[in-house]
Structure formats: C-alpha cells, structure tokens
Amino acid sequence: MTNAFSLFRSLVIYSICLPLAIVVGYLLATPFDMASYVPICAVLVLLSIPIFLRWHYPILIVSWNMAAGLYFLPGKPSVQLIMIFLSFGFSFLAFILNRNLKFISVPSMTRPLIFLAVVVLATARLTGGFGLNILGSDAIGGKRYIFLLSGVVGYFALTSRRIPPDKVNLYLKLFFLGTLTSLVGILFTFISPSLYFIFLIFPVETSLAQTAGPDGSNPIVRLSGVGIASLSIIWLMLGRYSLRGLLESRKFGRLLLVVILAGTTLFGGSRAKFIEVVLMFTILFYLEGMVRSRMLPLLLLSGLLVAAVVFPFTDKLPSAVQRSLAVLPLVKIDPETERNARDSSEWRLQMWADVIPTIPNYLILGKGLSLDPRELEMLRGGLNAGGSGSEGSNMAGDYHNGPLSVIIQFGIPGVIGFIWFLVAGFRVLQRNYHFGDPSMLLINRMLFAYFIVKCIIFFLVFGSFYSDLVYFVGPVGLSIALNGGVCSRVIEPVSVPILNRFKLANATR
C-alpha cells in the first residue's frame, strides 16, 4: 500500500512539474516578450511560498533597513514594503489557523497607530483619493500613502511573535546590517557595464549623490550609502558592547573601528548624519552614567586636541566631508563647498517661509499626499522658465521638515496621532530599558537612545512623515518583540515581623 501511494504521489508530481517546466522553458526562450514575465513571476512566487511560510519573519527583519527594490513589479516597490505586507499576511493567516499564535498585545501602541491609519485614510478620501497611477487614476502620489500605512502594518508584523532569547543578537544584527545593501550602489563606477543589471535591484541613487550649485557647477560627490551603513554598524556595536564598554575595553580594536566608522559617515556629505553621530554618543554617555566619571574630562580633552589638529586642515579634505562639517562654526571650509551648503540652507529657509503662512488652511483637513499631474506640468514649465526650485518641493510635499510634513499634509488630527504615537513609543522603550531583563540592558538602552535621536533629527533637522514613520515604528516594534511586550517593575515580597498573641512570626506581604 505504501509503495502504491508513493508511486501515485510521484506520478502526480511529475504530471504537474513536467508540463510546467516545458511552459517555463518556452517562456524563457522569448526573453524580449514582456508578457512572458508574468507567468514566470507567478511560478517563482508559487515555488517560494514554502520559504516565506518558514522564514518570512527573519526576512522581514533583515529587509527593514534594506536599500533594494523590485523593479519588475508595478510601481517598483521596495523589498521592505513587500515584506511588511507579506509577513503580516502570513502571520495573520497563521493566527487564523492556530489561535495560540497570538500577536503581542500592547494597547498603548495599537490605539495611536489605528488612529493614525484612520486619519490617513480619511484624508486620502477627502482630498481626491489615493491616486495610484498604476491603477489608472489621474492623480499621483498614492505610493506615499502606501509607505505611510506600511508603518502601521509593519508594527503588527514586527510584534506578531516574540523573538527567542537565544536569538536576540542574531535578530539585532539582521535589523541593522540590512543597511549594508546601500553600499552596492558605490560599485557603479568600478564594475563592468555588463553587470549593471545589479542596479535594477540596488539603486545607485541611494549610495551616490551629487550636489551642485545653482548654476550646476562644483558637483560634490556624496557617498550617502557609506554614511548610512556606517551609522548602522555603530548602533549595532553600541547595542552589543555599550559606549562604556567601547571606551573602557582593553580591546582597542573595537574603539578604533567605531572612530573609523564615525569618520566614514562624513563621506555622505550630510550634516544631519554628523549631528546624529554627536547626538547618539551624547545621549548614551548620559544614559550610561558617565557624566560624573573620569571619562568626561578625558573625552573633552581628546576632542579639543583632535579639533586643534584637524580643523586648520579641513579645507584639504574631500568636499563631502567638508560639507558634513559645515554645521560647525569654526571649521575652515573650501569657499565653493561653503557656498553649496549655504545655498542649500537658504533654499530650505525660503521654502519654509513660503509654506508656513499656508498652515492655517490645513488645520482641520490636511493637504494629503496626492498630486495633480496637470499642476506638476505647469510647475515644470515655470521652472524651465527660471522659477524657484522650492516651488516644486512645496507642491510635492517635500518640505525637508518633519513638523511641516505632518501638520500641512494631515492637519491637527495627524499631529495628535503622531505625537500620541511618539509618547507611547517613548514610554514603551523607557519601560523596557528600566525594567527589562538585565541580559537585555545594553540592547534596550541602545534602542531607547536610537528612538530619541530619531525624534530630535525629525523635529529639529530633517524629516518626512510619510517616509519616516516606518523607521520610528522599527525600534519600538523590535523592542516589544525582543522583550515579549512591555516590561513592568517587579515588586519583590518583603518580610516584616508581625506580633500576635502567641509568638513573634515573620509574615510576607
């Protein structure tokens, strides 16, 4: 009977696989026919279902900060976006089939996120819809709504299960080392053109950017991917060893590596990244209680010595490094690079001056994220005629300012929901830091500092609500998954003597 069943199963498998192999082979023989990609992709998706059923959660973690896109899908979505919805779908399906596989419940986080989702959907409905151009809509900009909602869905995907304690370090590495994919774009100038197909998945613009002056002169090569990857490795090392451990460890190589990585972030040419490095070290220095230690005067003296040696020669450094250091008042910078940084700041200030008076128009109902293609065409004509570049960013909602991107696009309801979410996330990370398992102290403290730095950068330096929400959700959801929820203070029983009629006894209360 067993042999007969095995033979029947083999016949069924062959009867499906052989015709399928013939069809796929025929389609691959006509690679220039775009219609052949659809069934090939369908076959690959079906064959990959068992992989995603088993490994969707680790893939979600590693793709959270990954710079990669799926060029063959409509709209060219990022791997992060696809995995958020896939992982949530598989987790929800598993919960339906087995009610024991419950999501980690944290009501203080789900309420503001659901409120935000309602505000986003209502704003989209009342301002012209989502505007998904790939579905035939006249308006565009729906992809940004999907990015924003992916932050809400991503939270539930991250908290669909608890990460086992023995795999905490593995998942922490996956979460931060996914940014190493941003380094692939740097290979554009070094590899053979026959390998350029790689950049269909790993876009060059995420790693290599040029900033030129208003007249197109003095291009500054900015290796933004290097800055992003270096920062992520620093965060990972701070979560593994802590700032005190790096400063006081006898393993000098770790501290040297962090110093080198902090220096390589400057090649991104971003002043925001330089400020982020300074903030992360300052906040962790305070959280780890080193303000009153002997490390403070040593670090101050070391900083003054480095500044005295390096600052007089900063104009000899690469232009991207000079641009990153342009935020410092006493640094000697090349005049062209200084002009480039100054023009960028003035452009933002001019745009904000134009945008701020319009805030009262969007207090109740926000502007939304959808765009009218006809207005964009008119604007493009104005720019070609010599208009200001800030007008295009204003219309597109690219304000380069976090608070403006919230209040103008989603009004007061969006501000309430976002602040509510930030306060709830802050409290979750703070409680896990203070009351979590001692073995998780370094990781919880790092995630707490990571969230604080993100908030400061968003409000005071640079931010975009629709694209940054998922990165605010990341550390909160990861902390909940690592700690199995929100930790609370453990009240230990205390023995006190109680005098009764017969004897002096110890009672526990």
C-alpha positions in Angstrom: 0.0 0.0 0.0 2.8 2.4 0.9 4.6 1.7 -2.4 1.5 2.3 -4.3 0.8 5.6 -2.6 4.4 6.7 -3.2 4.1 5.8 -6.9 0.9 7.7 -7.2 2.3 10.8 -5.5 5.3 10.7 -7.8 3.1 10.4 -10.9 1.1 13.4 -9.7 4.2 15.5 -9.1 5.7 14.6 -12.5 2.4 15.3 -14.2 2.5 18.9 -12.8 6.2 19.6 -12.9 7.0 18.4 -16.4 4.4 20.4 -18.3 5.2 23.4 -16.1 8.9 23.0 -17.0 8.1 22.9 -20.7 6.0 26.1 -20.4 8.7 28.0 -18.4 11.3 26.8 -20.8 9.3 28.2 -23.8 8.8 31.5 -22.0 12.5 31.8 -21.2 13.3 31.2 -24.8 11.4 34.5 -25.6 13.0 36.9 -23.1 12.1 40.0 -25.0 8.4 39.4 -24.8 7.3 41.3 -21.7 4.1 39.1 -21.5 6.3 36.1 -20.7 7.4 37.7 -17.4 4.0 37.4 -15.8 3.7 33.6 -15.8 7.4 33.2 -14.9 7.0 35.5 -11.9 3.8 33.6 -10.9 5.7 30.3 -11.0 8.6 31.8 -8.9 6.1 33.1 -6.3 4.4 29.7 -6.0 7.7 28.0 -5.6 8.8 30.5 -2.9 5.7 30.2 -0.8 7.2 27.4 1.4 10.3 29.6 2.0 8.2 32.6 3.1 6.0 30.4 5.3 9.0 29.3 7.2 11.3 32.3 7.1 9.1 35.4 6.5 9.8 36.9 9.9 13.7 36.9 9.6 13.4 38.1 6.1 11.2 41.0 7.3 13.8 41.9 10.0 16.7 42.0 7.5 14.7 43.9 4.9 13.5 46.6 7.3 16.5 48.9 6.6 17.4 47.4 3.2 18.0 49.6 0.2 16.6 47.3 -2.6 13.7 47.4 -4.9 11.7 45.0 -7.1 11.9 46.7 -10.5 9.7 44.0 -12.2 6.6 44.8 -10.1 4.3 47.7 -10.8 5.5 50.9 -9.1 8.9 49.3 -8.4 8.2 48.8 -4.6 11.0 48.3 -2.2 11.8 44.9 -0.7 10.9 46.4 2.7 7.4 47.4 1.6 6.7 44.0 0.1 8.0 42.1 3.1 6.0 44.1 5.6 2.7 43.2 3.9 3.7 39.6 3.2 4.9 39.0 6.7 1.8 40.5 8.2 -0.3 38.4 5.9 1.4 35.1 6.8 1.3 36.0 10.5 -2.4 36.8 10.3 -3.1 33.6 8.4 -1.2 31.6 11.0 -3.3 33.2 13.7 -6.5 32.2 12.0 -5.4 28.6 11.6 -3.9 28.4 15.2 -5.3 30.8 17.8 -2.4 30.1 20.1 -0.1 32.1 17.7 -1.3 35.4 19.0 0.2 38.8 18.3 1.9 40.6 21.2 -0.8 42.9 22.6 0.3 46.4 23.6 -2.9 48.5 23.6 -0.9 51.7 24.3 0.7 51.4 20.9 -2.1 50.0 18.8 -4.5 52.8 19.7 -2.4 55.7 18.3 -1.4 53.7 15.2 -5.0 52.8 14.4 -6.0 56.4 15.0 -3.2 57.5 12.6 -4.4 55.0 10.0 -7.9 56.3 10.2 -6.7 59.9 9.8 -4.6 58.9 6.8 -7.5 57.1 5.1 -10.0 59.8 5.8 -7.6 62.5 4.5 -7.0 60.5 1.3 -10.7 60.0 0.8 -11.5 63.7 1.3 -8.6 65.1 -0.8 -9.1 63.1 -4.1 -8.3 59.5 -3.2 -5.1 57.6 -3.1 -4.1 58.5 -6.6 -2.5 55.2 -7.7 -1.4 55.9 -11.2 -0.7 52.2 -11.9 -4.4 51.5 -11.4 -5.5 54.2 -13.9 -6.0 57.1 -11.5 -5.5 60.6 -12.9 -3.8 61.7 -9.7 -0.4 60.5 -8.5 1.2 60.2 -5.1 -0.7 57.1 -3.8 2.6 55.3 -3.3 3.4 57.7 -0.5 0.1 56.7 1.2 1.2 53.1 1.0 4.6 54.0 2.5 2.8 55.7 5.4 0.4 52.8 6.0 3.2 50.3 5.8 4.5 51.8 9.1 1.2 50.9 10.8 1.1 47.4 9.2 4.8 47.0 9.9 4.3 47.4 13.6 1.9 44.5 13.7 4.2 42.4 11.5 7.1 43.0 13.9 5.0 42.2 17.0 3.4 39.1 15.6 5.8 36.9 17.7 8.4 37.1 20.4 12.0 36.7 19.4 13.6 33.8 21.3 16.1 35.0 23.9 18.9 32.8 22.4 18.4 34.6 19.0 18.3 38.2 20.3 21.8 39.1 19.0 21.1 37.4 15.6 18.0 39.5 15.0 19.7 42.6 16.2 22.4 42.1 13.5 19.8 41.4 10.9 17.9 44.6 11.7 20.9 46.9 11.4 23.1 45.1 8.9 20.4 45.2 6.2 21.7 48.7 5.5 24.9 47.2 4.0 22.9 46.8 0.8 23.2 50.6 0.4 26.9 50.1 -0.4 26.2 48.1 -3.5 25.5 51.3 -5.5 29.0 52.5 -4.9 30.2 49.7 -7.2 28.7 51.6 -10.2 31.9 53.3 -11.1 34.1 50.2 -10.5 32.4 47.2 -12.2 31.9 46.3 -15.8 28.8 47.6 -17.6 27.8 44.0 -18.2 26.9 43.8 -14.5 24.8 47.0 -14.4 21.7 44.8 -14.1 22.5 44.7 -10.4 21.5 48.3 -10.0 17.9 47.4 -11.1 17.6 46.0 -7.6 20.1 48.1 -5.7 19.5 51.7 -7.0 22.6 53.8 -7.5 20.9 57.0 -6.1 20.8 55.5 -2.6 24.6 55.4 -2.4 25.9 58.0 -4.8 24.5 61.5 -5.0 25.8 64.8 -6.4 25.1 68.2 -5.0 25.8 71.1 -7.4 25.4 74.8 -7.1 22.5 76.7 -8.6 24.4 77.1 -11.9 25.3 73.4 -12.0 29.0 74.0 -11.1 31.1 72.4 -8.4 29.4 69.0 -8.1 30.1 67.3 -4.7 30.1 63.5 -4.8 28.2 62.3 -1.7 28.5 58.7 -0.8 25.3 58.6 1.2 25.3 54.8 1.3 28.6 54.8 3.2 27.2 57.2 5.8 24.0 55.1 6.3 25.9 51.8 6.6 28.5 53.2 8.9 25.8 54.6 11.3 24.0 51.3 11.4 27.2 49.4 12.3 27.9 51.9 15.1 24.4 51.4 16.5 24.9 47.6 16.4 28.2 47.9 18.2 26.6 50.2 20.9 23.9 47.6 21.4 26.4 44.8 21.8 29.1 46.4 23.9 27.7 49.8 25.1 29.5 53.1 24.9 31.2 52.5 28.3 32.3 49.0 27.1 33.9 50.5 24.0 35.7 53.3 25.8 36.9 51.2 28.8 37.5 47.9 27.0 41.0 46.6 26.7 40.2 45.5 23.1 41.4 48.7 21.4 40.3 47.4 18.0 36.6 47.9 18.8 37.0 51.6 19.8 39.3 52.2 16.7 36.6 50.7 14.5 33.9 52.9 15.9 36.1 56.0 15.4 36.8 55.0 11.8 33.1 54.4 11.2 32.2 57.8 12.7 34.7 59.3 10.3 33.3 57.5 7.2 29.8 58.8 7.9 31.2 62.2 6.9 31.6 61.0 3.3 27.9 61.0 3.0 28.0 64.8 2.8 25.0 65.1 5.2 25.1 67.5 8.0 22.2 65.6 9.6 24.3 62.4 9.8 27.1 64.3 11.6 24.6 65.7 14.1 23.1 62.2 14.5 26.6 60.8 15.4 27.1 63.6 18.0 23.6 63.0 19.5 23.9 59.3 19.8 27.2 59.5 21.7 26.0 62.3 23.9 22.7 60.6 24.9 24.3 57.3 25.6 27.1 59.0 27.6 24.4 60.4 29.8 22.2 57.3 30.0 25.2 55.1 31.0 26.0 57.5 33.9 29.4 58.6 32.7 28.7 62.4 33.1 30.3 62.4 36.5 33.0 59.9 35.7 36.6 60.4 34.8 35.7 59.8 31.2 34.1 63.2 30.8 37.3 65.4 31.1 39.3 62.8 29.1 36.8 62.9 26.2 36.7 66.7 26.3 40.5 67.0 26.3 40.7 64.4 23.4 38.1 66.3 21.5 39.9 69.6 21.9 43.2 68.0 20.7 41.5 66.5 17.6 39.9 69.8 16.8 43.1 71.7 17.2 44.9 69.3 14.8 42.2 68.7 12.2 40.2 71.9 11.9 43.0 74.0 10.4 43.3 71.5 7.5 39.6 70.6 6.9 39.6 72.6 3.6 42.0 69.9 2.3 39.6 67.1 3.0 37.1 65.7 0.4 34.3 68.1 -0.4 31.7 65.7 1.0 33.5 65.6 4.4 33.7 69.4 4.4 30.0 69.7 3.7 29.2 67.4 6.6 31.3 69.6 8.9 29.9 72.8 7.7 27.5 72.8 10.6 30.4 73.6 12.9 31.1 77.4 13.3 34.9 77.4 13.4 35.8 74.9 10.7 37.9 76.0 7.8 36.0 75.0 4.6 36.6 75.5 0.9 34.6 78.6 -0.3 32.8 76.6 -3.0 31.7 73.9 -0.6 30.7 76.5 1.9 28.6 78.3 -0.7 27.0 75.0 -1.7 26.0 74.3 1.9 24.8 77.9 2.4 22.7 77.8 -0.7 21.1 74.5 0.4 20.2 76.1 3.8 18.9 79.3 2.2 16.7 77.2 -0.2 15.1 75.4 2.7 14.5 78.6 4.7 12.9 80.2 1.6 10.6 77.2 1.1 9.6 77.3 4.8 8.9 81.0 4.6 6.6 80.3 1.7 4.9 77.3 3.3 4.4 78.4 6.9 1.7 81.1 6.1 -0.4 78.3 4.5 -0.6 76.2 7.7 -4.0 77.7 8.8 -5.6 76.4 5.6 -4.8 72.8 6.6 -5.5 72.7 10.3 -8.8 70.8 10.0 -8.3 68.9 6.8 -4.8 68.3 5.7 -3.5 68.7 2.1 -2.9 65.0 1.7 -0.3 63.3 -0.4 -1.9 63.0 -3.8 -0.7 65.3 -6.6 -2.4 66.6 -9.8 -0.3 65.8 -12.9 -1.6 69.0 -14.6 -0.3 71.2 -11.8 3.1 69.4 -12.0 3.3 70.1 -15.7 2.5 73.8 -15.2 5.1 73.9 -12.4 7.7 72.2 -14.6 7.1 74.8 -17.3 7.6 77.6 -14.7 10.9 76.0 -13.5 12.1 75.8 -17.1 11.4 79.5 -17.4 13.6 80.2 -14.4 11.3 79.6 -11.4 12.4 78.7 -7.9 13.1 75.1 -7.2 11.4 75.4 -3.8 8.0 75.6 -5.6 8.3 72.0 -6.8 9.2 70.7 -3.4 6.4 72.6 -1.8 3.8 71.2 -4.3 5.2 67.7 -3.9 5.1 67.9 -0.1 8.8 67.5 0.2 9.3 70.2 2.9 12.6 68.9 4.3 11.0 69.5 7.7 9.3 66.9 9.9 6.7 69.1 11.7 5.6 70.8 8.4 5.2 67.4 6.7 2.7 66.4 9.4 0.6 69.4 10.0 0.2 70.5 6.4 -0.5 67.1 5.0 -2.7 65.8 7.8 -3.7 68.8 9.9 -4.3 68.8 13.6 -5.6 65.2 13.7 -2.4 64.0 12.1 -0.3 66.0 14.7 -2.4 64.5 17.5 -2.0 60.9 16.3 1.8 61.3 15.6 2.5 62.9 19.0 0.4 60.3 20.7 2.4 57.5 18.9 5.7 59.1 19.8 4.8 59.5 23.5 3.5 55.9 23.6 6.7 54.6 21.9 8.9 56.6 24.2 7.2 55.1 27.3 7.4 51.5 25.9 11.2 51.9 25.2 11.8 53.6 28.5 10.0 50.8 30.5 11.8 48.1 28.7 15.1 49.9 29.3 14.4 50.4 33.1 12.5 47.1 33.9 13.6 44.7 31.2 15.7 41.6 31.7 19.3 42.5 32.8 20.7 40.5 30.0 18.8 42.8 27.6 20.0 46.1 29.2 22.5 47.1 26.5 20.1 46.4 23.7 17.1 48.1 25.4 19.2 51.2 26.2 20.5 51.4 22.7 17.0 51.2 21.2 15.8 53.9 23.6 18.6 56.2 22.6 18.1 55.3 18.9 14.4 56.4 19.2 15.3 59.7 21.0 17.9 60.6 18.3 15.4 59.9 15.5 12.8 62.2 17.2 15.4 65.0 17.6 16.5 64.7 14.0 12.9 64.6 12.8 11.8 67.8 14.6 14.9 69.9 14.5 17.0 68.8 11.5 15.3 66.9 8.7 12.2 64.7 8.4 9.4 63.5 6.2 6.3 62.0 7.8 5.3 59.5 5.2 8.8 58.0 4.7 10.0 58.2 8.3 7.1 56.6 10.2 8.3 53.1 9.4 11.7 54.0 10.9 10.0 55.2 14.1 8.0 52.0 14.3 11.1 49.9 13.8 12.8 50.3 17.2 9.5 50.2 19.1 8.3 47.0 17.4 11.7 45.3 17.7 11.9 46.2 21.4 8.4 44.7 22.0 9.4 41.5 20.1 12.7 41.2 21.9 11.2 41.7 25.4 7.9 39.9 24.7 5.8 43.0 25.3 6.2 45.9 27.7 8.2 45.2 30.9 7.0 46.5 34.3 8.5 47.0 37.7 8.9 43.7 39.6 7.7 44.1 43.2 9.7 41.8 45.4 8.0 40.5 48.6 9.3 41.9 51.9 9.3 40.0 55.2 8.2 42.1 58.2 7.7 40.9 61.8 4.1 40.7 63.0 3.3 40.4 66.7 0.4 38.1 67.5 -0.9 36.7 70.8 1.3 33.7 70.9 4.6 34.3 69.1 6.7 36.7 67.0 6.4 35.4 63.5 7.7 36.5 60.1 5.0 37.2 57.6 5.4 38.0 53.9 3.4 40.8 52.3 
